[in-house]
Every structure is written in structure tokens, then in C-alpha cells.
């Protein structure tokens, strides 16, 4: 089941959690950790303008009835272990200070999401939160040094890349920020071409995937499959190109994605 991942700010807001037992208590802990105001009465929550409801009754009929009542009152609903009744699911969450990684499976397997979270726990250094906090504090200085948003983003992309001065997996990245900011230079406009060997996006090299993820403009030939286009930034401008045509000059980083060989489709 496809879904749109979002981070919902609930601090200080009423959130309904209904039910008893460990499943309901787990949802209460989750909601309380996010700073929400827990409400365990459905009507009271509706009257207070709650927007989210977690339902964890042991009785299936009670879950269905409360889910309908919540939904008709305009709330988004999560019913424990009943993905068909859910408007949203709760992911496995990994936290490093302000950095939050949410791992979801669309309700397919909470165990798989947890296993992935545990793997990532071992990879991400404790200092990742400090890097996020330092970058937040440096936002004004970054805007001063790079007034153009595209230049600012590309400079940060390069610094945050593997082995860059702000590599998120480097425990010293937060300490490196002041020195990097004092010397960082804007990158010139550039055009790069990618000639995929197949239509499978997993066959892109790391360098090609990084280019797609950094592009300000994606120029592509008509036969490029959607799976390859999806590897580019969602907010990158898209330009359709005739086969073999050169892209128009545009500021920033332009990536030209050529059609893969016909035999690869």
C-alpha cells in the first residue's frame, strides 16, 4: 500500500488514544513522547479539535465503530493491527536529537521495520543530532555566504556527501562545520550527462545517483522510464528532450538523462 510519509507536529495538541492493554499503552507512550496532550475519551477529543486518533480496543467491532465515528468527525485514524481501517500507520522511529528516521512498510510488517531500525541504529553516530543542531544554528550564516538557494543547496550537498567535511556518518562533522563555512565556495554551473546501461535504476553508479539527487534541472529523453526519473530530486525542474538533443542553458546543475538501450526494457 503506497502512502505519503509526513512528520506531524502534535506538541501541545490533543490526540485521542482509545483502548486498554499493552498495545494501547504503546501508542500512549509514542504520543506522549511527541509532546501531545493525551485524550482517552472520544467525544472529549472531538470537542477539543483533535486531528489524530489511535484505537486499540480488544473488541474488533468496537474498533470499527470508533474508527467510523472518528472518520466522520474529520479525524485521521490508526487502528492497531487493522491496516485496512487505518488512514495512517506508525513507523519504526530512529532518533538522533532533532534527526528522526521513520521506517514504514505500509502496515505489511512491523517486525521488518523494527529490524531495519536496529540495523540503522548501529550505522548512525550519536553526534548526528549535534550536526543537525549546528546546521540549524548556521542557517543565517549559510544564507549570507550563499545568497542563491541553488548554490547553497549544492554546497551543502557536496559537504554532506560521503567523505565530505560534513559527512553525517563522521562523528566529527559538527565540529567541522565552522571551518567549512569559513572557506566554502560556490560551485559553478555545470551540465552532466548520464547514459544508463539498463532501465533498472539500481544499475546506476553511486556517482550517477548522487548527480540525480543533486540536479537543479533534469533534462530527459522521451524513452527514459519513470523509475529512473524518480531517482532525481522531486523539486528539480523537468525538461523533455528530443533524442540526442542538447539541453538549453540553465543556471545551476543540469543533468541530462539519456534513454537506456532498447534491449534493457
C-alpha positions as CSV (number, residue, x, y, z in Angstrom):
1,X,0.0,0.0,0.0
2,X,1.5,3.3,-1.1
3,X,1.5,6.2,1.3
4,X,2.8,9.7,1.7
5,X,5.4,9.9,4.6
6,X,4.9,13.0,6.7
7,X,6.0,14.3,10.1
8,X,3.0,15.5,12.0
9,X,3.6,18.1,14.7
10,X,1.4,17.3,17.7
11,X,3.2,19.0,20.6
12,X,0.6,20.6,22.9
13,X,-2.2,19.3,20.7
14,X,-5.0,16.9,21.7
15,X,-4.5,13.3,20.4
16,X,-7.1,10.6,21.1
17,X,-5.9,7.2,22.2
18,X,-8.6,4.6,22.9
19,X,-8.3,1.2,24.4
20,X,-6.6,-0.8,27.2
21,X,-3.7,-3.2,27.3
22,X,-0.1,-3.1,26.1
23,X,-1.0,-2.1,22.5
24,X,-2.9,1.0,23.7
25,X,-0.1,1.8,26.3
26,X,2.5,1.6,23.5
27,X,0.5,4.2,21.5
28,X,0.2,6.4,24.6
29,X,3.9,6.3,25.1
30,X,4.5,7.2,21.4
31,X,2.1,10.1,21.5
32,X,3.4,11.4,24.9
33,X,7.0,11.3,23.6
34,X,5.9,13.6,20.8
35,X,4.6,16.1,23.4
36,X,0.9,15.7,22.6
37,X,-1.9,16.1,25.1
38,X,-3.4,12.6,25.5
39,X,-7.2,12.3,25.5
40,X,-8.8,9.0,26.3
41,X,-12.5,10.0,25.7
42,X,-13.6,10.1,22.1
43,X,-16.2,12.8,22.4
44,X,-13.9,15.0,24.5
45,X,-11.2,14.7,21.9
46,X,-13.6,15.6,19.1
47,X,-14.8,18.6,21.1
48,X,-11.3,19.8,21.6
49,X,-10.4,19.6,17.9
50,X,-8.2,16.5,17.9
51,X,-6.9,15.6,14.4
52,X,-5.5,12.2,15.1
53,X,-6.9,9.1,16.8
54,X,-5.3,5.8,17.8
55,X,-7.7,2.9,18.5
56,X,-6.6,-0.2,20.3
57,X,-9.7,-1.9,21.7
58,X,-9.6,-5.7,22.2
59,X,-13.0,-6.0,20.6
60,X,-12.9,-5.8,16.8
61,X,-16.5,-4.4,16.5
62,X,-15.6,-1.6,19.0
63,X,-12.6,-0.7,16.9
64,X,-14.6,-0.5,13.7
65,X,-17.4,1.6,15.3
66,X,-15.0,4.1,16.8
67,X,-13.0,4.3,13.6
68,X,-16.1,5.2,11.7
69,X,-17.1,7.8,14.3
70,X,-13.6,9.4,14.2
71,X,-13.5,9.5,10.5
72,X,-16.9,11.1,10.1
73,X,-15.7,13.7,12.6
74,X,-12.8,14.5,10.3
75,X,-10.0,12.7,12.2
76,X,-7.3,10.6,10.8
77,X,-7.4,7.1,12.3
78,X,-4.9,4.4,13.2
79,X,-6.4,1.1,14.4
80,X,-3.8,-1.3,15.9
81,X,-3.2,-4.4,13.8
82,X,-6.0,-3.4,11.3
83,X,-4.3,-1.8,8.4
84,X,-7.5,-1.9,6.3
85,X,-9.0,0.5,8.9
86,X,-6.0,2.9,9.0
87,X,-5.7,6.3,7.4
88,X,-2.1,6.3,8.6
89,X,0.4,3.9,10.1
90,X,3.1,4.4,12.7
91,X,6.7,3.7,11.6
92,X,9.6,2.4,13.5
93,X,11.5,5.6,14.6
94,X,15.2,6.2,15.0
95,X,16.1,9.4,16.8
96,X,19.4,11.3,16.9
97,X,18.4,14.6,18.5
98,X,16.3,16.6,16.0
99,X,17.0,13.9,13.3
100,X,14.3,11.4,13.0
101,X,14.2,8.5,10.6
102,X,10.8,6.9,10.1
103,X,10.8,3.4,8.6
104,X,7.4,2.2,7.4
105,X,6.2,-0.8,5.5
106,X,2.6,0.4,4.8
107,X,1.4,-1.9,7.5
108,X,2.9,-5.0,5.9
109,X,5.3,-5.9,8.7
110,X,6.1,-4.0,11.8
111,X,8.8,-6.6,12.5
112,X,10.6,-5.8,9.3
113,X,10.5,-2.0,10.1
114,X,12.0,-2.7,13.5
115,X,14.7,-4.9,12.1
116,X,15.7,-2.1,9.7
117,X,15.7,0.4,12.5
118,X,18.1,-1.7,14.6
119,X,20.5,-2.1,11.6
120,X,20.5,1.7,11.1
121,X,21.0,2.3,14.9
122,X,24.4,0.7,14.5
123,X,25.3,2.9,11.5
124,X,24.3,6.4,12.6
125,X,26.7,8.0,15.0
126,X,25.4,9.7,18.2
127,X,26.8,13.0,17.0
128,X,24.3,13.2,14.1
129,X,21.9,15.2,16.2
130,X,24.7,17.7,17.1
131,X,25.3,18.2,13.3
132,X,21.6,18.9,12.7
133,X,21.6,21.4,15.5
134,X,24.7,23.1,14.3
135,X,23.3,23.3,10.8
136,X,20.1,24.9,12.1
137,X,22.2,27.5,14.1
138,X,24.2,28.2,10.9
139,X,21.2,28.9,8.6
140,X,21.7,32.7,8.7
141,X,25.4,32.4,8.1
142,X,24.7,30.0,5.2
143,X,22.3,32.4,3.6
144,X,24.9,35.2,3.9
145,X,27.7,33.1,2.3
146,X,25.4,31.6,-0.4
147,X,22.5,34.0,-1.2
148,X,21.4,31.9,-4.1
149,X,19.3,28.9,-2.8
150,X,20.6,26.6,-5.5
151,X,24.2,27.4,-4.8
152,X,23.5,27.0,-1.1
153,X,21.9,23.6,-1.6
154,X,24.7,22.4,-3.9
155,X,27.4,23.5,-1.4
156,X,25.7,21.6,1.3
157,X,25.2,18.5,-0.9
158,X,28.9,18.4,-1.6
159,X,29.8,18.9,2.1
160,X,27.4,16.3,3.3
161,X,28.5,13.7,0.7
162,X,30.5,10.6,1.8
163,X,33.9,11.7,3.0
164,X,32.9,15.4,2.7
165,X,33.7,17.7,5.6
166,X,30.1,17.4,7.0
167,X,29.7,13.7,6.2
168,X,26.7,12.7,8.5
169,X,28.5,9.4,9.4
170,X,31.6,11.2,10.6
171,X,31.3,11.8,14.3
172,X,33.3,15.0,14.0
173,X,31.1,16.5,11.4
174,X,29.5,19.1,13.7
175,X,33.0,20.2,14.8
176,X,34.0,20.7,11.1
177,X,31.1,23.0,10.3
178,X,32.7,26.4,11.3
179,X,35.9,25.7,9.3
180,X,33.9,24.5,6.3
181,X,31.6,27.5,6.4
182,X,34.5,29.9,6.6
183,X,36.1,28.5,3.4
184,X,33.3,27.0,1.3
185,X,33.0,28.3,-2.2
186,X,30.0,28.3,-4.6
187,X,30.1,25.7,-7.3
188,X,29.9,26.8,-11.0
189,X,27.0,26.0,-13.3
190,X,27.6,22.6,-14.9
191,X,25.9,20.0,-17.3
192,X,26.4,16.3,-16.8
193,X,25.1,13.5,-19.0
194,X,24.1,10.1,-17.7
195,X,23.8,7.2,-20.2
196,X,22.1,4.4,-18.2
197,X,23.2,0.9,-19.2
198,X,19.8,-0.6,-18.4
199,X,16.3,0.7,-17.4
200,X,16.9,-0.5,-13.9
201,X,17.6,2.4,-11.5
202,X,19.6,0.1,-9.2
203,X,22.2,-0.2,-12.0
204,X,23.1,3.4,-11.7
205,X,26.5,4.0,-10.2
206,X,26.8,5.9,-6.9
207,X,28.2,8.9,-8.7
208,X,25.2,8.9,-11.1
209,X,22.7,8.5,-8.3
210,X,24.4,11.4,-6.5
211,X,24.1,13.6,-9.6
212,X,20.4,12.9,-10.0
213,X,19.8,13.6,-6.3
214,X,21.6,17.0,-6.7
215,X,20.3,18.2,-10.0
216,X,18.5,21.6,-10.2
217,X,17.3,20.6,-13.7
218,X,16.7,17.2,-15.1
219,X,16.6,17.0,-18.9
220,X,15.5,13.6,-20.2
221,X,14.7,11.9,-23.5
222,X,11.2,10.5,-24.0
223,X,12.0,6.9,-23.6
224,X,13.6,7.3,-20.2
225,X,11.4,5.1,-17.8
226,X,9.7,6.6,-14.8
227,X,11.8,4.5,-12.4
228,X,14.9,6.3,-13.5
229,X,13.3,9.8,-13.4
230,X,12.1,9.0,-9.8
231,X,15.7,9.0,-8.6
232,X,16.0,12.7,-9.2
233,X,15.0,15.3,-6.6
234,X,11.2,15.8,-6.6
235,X,11.6,19.6,-6.8
236,X,14.1,19.5,-9.7
237,X,12.8,21.2,-12.9
238,X,11.9,18.6,-15.6
239,X,12.7,19.3,-19.3
240,X,11.7,16.8,-22.1
241,X,14.4,16.5,-24.8
242,X,14.2,15.1,-28.3
243,X,16.6,12.1,-28.6
244,X,20.2,13.3,-29.0
245,X,19.3,17.0,-28.4
246,X,21.4,19.3,-26.2
247,X,19.7,20.8,-23.2
248,X,19.1,24.6,-23.0
249,X,21.5,26.6,-20.9
250,X,20.1,26.9,-17.3
251,X,21.7,28.1,-14.0
252,X,22.9,25.5,-11.5
253,X,23.5,21.8,-12.1
254,X,21.8,20.3,-15.1
255,X,21.7,16.5,-15.5
256,X,20.8,15.0,-18.9
257,X,19.4,11.6,-18.7
258,X,19.6,9.7,-22.0
259,X,17.4,6.7,-22.9
260,X,18.7,3.3,-21.9
261,X,19.3,0.6,-24.6
262,X,16.1,-0.8,-26.1
263,X,17.2,-4.3,-25.2
264,X,17.1,-3.4,-21.5
265,X,13.3,-2.8,-21.4
